[in-house]
Amino acid sequence: MSPVREHYNPEIINLLREHDRLPHDKISERKSFQRRILFLMHAIKAQEFEESYS
């Protein structure tokens, strides 16, 4: 696992757990968690892509 993934994975896991605890009728809150998770996943990919060309 890349160092970037090791750094961000605990945060992503925490966000996923919080997301899963929310009731399904809390759509806007669930979408907020989804956006944050996707942002972090995109940050990981971007950093790995940048590092692959270094």
C-alpha positions as CSV (number, residue, x, y, z in Angstrom):
1,M,0.0,0.0,0.0
2,S,1.3,3.4,-0.9
3,P,2.2,5.9,1.9
4,V,-0.6,8.2,0.7
5,R,-3.1,5.4,1.0
6,E,-1.8,4.5,4.5
7,H,-2.3,8.1,5.5
8,Y,-5.8,8.6,4.2
9,N,-7.3,5.1,4.6
10,P,-8.1,5.5,8.4
11,E,-10.0,8.7,7.6
12,I,-11.9,7.1,4.8
13,I,-12.8,4.2,7.0
14,N,-14.1,6.5,9.7
15,L,-16.2,8.4,7.2
16,L,-17.6,5.2,5.8
17,R,-18.6,4.0,9.3
18,E,-20.2,7.4,10.1
19,H,-22.1,7.2,6.8
20,D,-23.3,3.7,7.5
21,R,-24.6,4.8,10.9
22,L,-26.8,7.5,9.5
23,P,-30.5,6.6,8.8
24,H,-31.4,6.2,5.1
25,D,-33.8,9.2,5.3
26,K,-30.9,11.6,6.1
27,I,-30.1,11.9,2.4
28,S,-28.2,15.2,2.4
29,E,-26.0,14.2,5.3
30,R,-25.2,10.8,3.6
31,K,-24.4,12.6,0.4
32,S,-22.1,14.9,2.3
33,F,-20.1,11.9,3.6
34,Q,-20.1,10.4,0.1
35,R,-18.6,13.6,-1.3
36,R,-15.9,13.8,1.4
37,I,-15.0,10.1,0.8
38,L,-14.8,10.7,-3.0
39,F,-12.7,13.8,-2.5
40,L,-10.2,11.8,-0.4
41,M,-10.1,9.0,-2.9
42,H,-9.5,11.4,-5.7
43,A,-6.7,13.0,-3.6
44,I,-5.1,9.6,-3.2
45,K,-5.2,8.9,-6.9
46,A,-3.9,12.3,-7.8
47,Q,-1.0,12.0,-5.4
48,E,-0.1,8.5,-6.6
49,F,-0.3,9.6,-10.2
50,E,2.0,12.5,-9.4
51,E,4.5,10.3,-7.6
52,S,4.5,7.8,-10.5
53,Y,6.0,10.6,-12.7
54,S,8.6,11.8,-10.1
